[in-house]
Amino acid sequence: MTRIFINYRRQDSEGYVGRLYDHLVQHFEPQDIFMDVDSIPPGADFVDTLEEAVSNCDVLIAMVGPQWIDIKDDGGERRLEQWNDFVRIEIASALKQKKVVIPVLVGRARMPVPSDLPEDLLPFARRNALELSQQHFAQDVKKLVKVIQDAVPTKQSNKAKPDSETFVRKEAALKLVRADLVGATESPLYKFRIENRLFPVIGEGNPDANIIFIGQSPGKNEAEVGRPFIGPSGEILAEMLKSINLKREDVYVTNIVLDSPPTKRDPTPEEITFYEPFVDRIIDTIQPVVIATLGRFAMQYILKRLDLPEKRQTISQLHGKLIKTRMQYGEIHIVPLYHPAVVLYSASQKATLQKDFEKLKLFI
Ligand code: URA
C-alpha cells in the first residue's frame, strides 16, 4: 500500500487531475489516493490539519500548471507568497517531513526556479520533474507510476497473516531457540546468569511480526524476568511505537546479546559472536520485512552480518535511513535507529528518534 497525496490548484491544473486520478486508480487503491482535505472542523488549526494529511502519505504529487508560479489573489498578491496558501503549506510540509515530492508539469508549464519560490519551498526547485502531456498521457502516467513505485519501498503488509499454523510453527521454533539458550553453558555470560538466578532474554512479541527491533543487551532487571526492554529504555520504545500506532505485541523485540552482562557496559566481541547463531535463528524464524536496529552495536552487527556496503558508516550517518537488501526469504529493509536510551541522556534527541520512527510507518 502506497499512499499518494495529489496537491493541485483547481484553476491551474484541474483538467489534468481527474484524468491522472483515473489512471492512478488502475495501479493503486482508490482509498490510498488523496486529492482534497475533505473537511477542516470549526476551530481546528487548518495548517496542522493539512500537515497531518500530508504526514499520512508516502508521496506528494505536486501538479504544476502554466499559472502555478504567477497565480494571484483578488488583491493582486502572488498566492505562493501567502502564508495560508494551501498549495504552499502542503508542499512545504511534505518537504519538511522528507516525503517523496514529485513535481508533475502539465499544460507546458515550466519547472519553478529558486527565485520563483518562497523560502520554505526552495528545495522544491531541486526536485526532478515529470511531464504529463495530453498526447502521451497514458505513457507519461506509466513513467510516473514507476517513479512512485521505485521511490517508495514495497510494502509487505501482504505478509501472510499469522494464520494459526504459521504462528504456532514460529512460536514453537522460538521456544526451541530459548531452550537451547537456557542450556548454553558455554556462553561467556552463563556463569553470571546462574550465580545471580537470572534468565536468558530471547525476546518477545509477535513471532510473525513484520518488524523486528534489535537492541544491545538486556539489563539485570530484564534478565530477572527474562523480558527485553522493560526499564526506562523500554518506556521510550513503547512511547515511540505508540506514536506510530504500534503496540509491543505487533512487533518482535530482541537484542544482539541475549544474557545480561554483569555491569552496564558495551558488549564484548566474544559475547556478540557467541549469540550470533541464536540471533540468526530468531530472524530466520520471524522473517521480518524490517530489521530496526536500536543503537550502534546492533546496527553494526546487522550491517556486517549482511555484509552491506554501509557497514563502515556511523550511526549518525545512517540513522533513519532505509537500507534495502535481500535475505533468503525475500526483500528486507534495515532501518538503523538510535538506542532509546539516548533520550534518557539527551532529551533533545527525542525529536530525532521520533522522526526516524516515522519511517517505519511505510511498513505498517
Ligand atoms: N534493554 C534491552 O533489552 N536492550 C537494550 O539494549 C537496553 C535495554
Residues whose N, C-alpha, C, O or C-beta is under 5 A from the ligand:
A	BS01	URA	G215 Q216 S217 P218 G219 E222 P228 F229 S233 N255
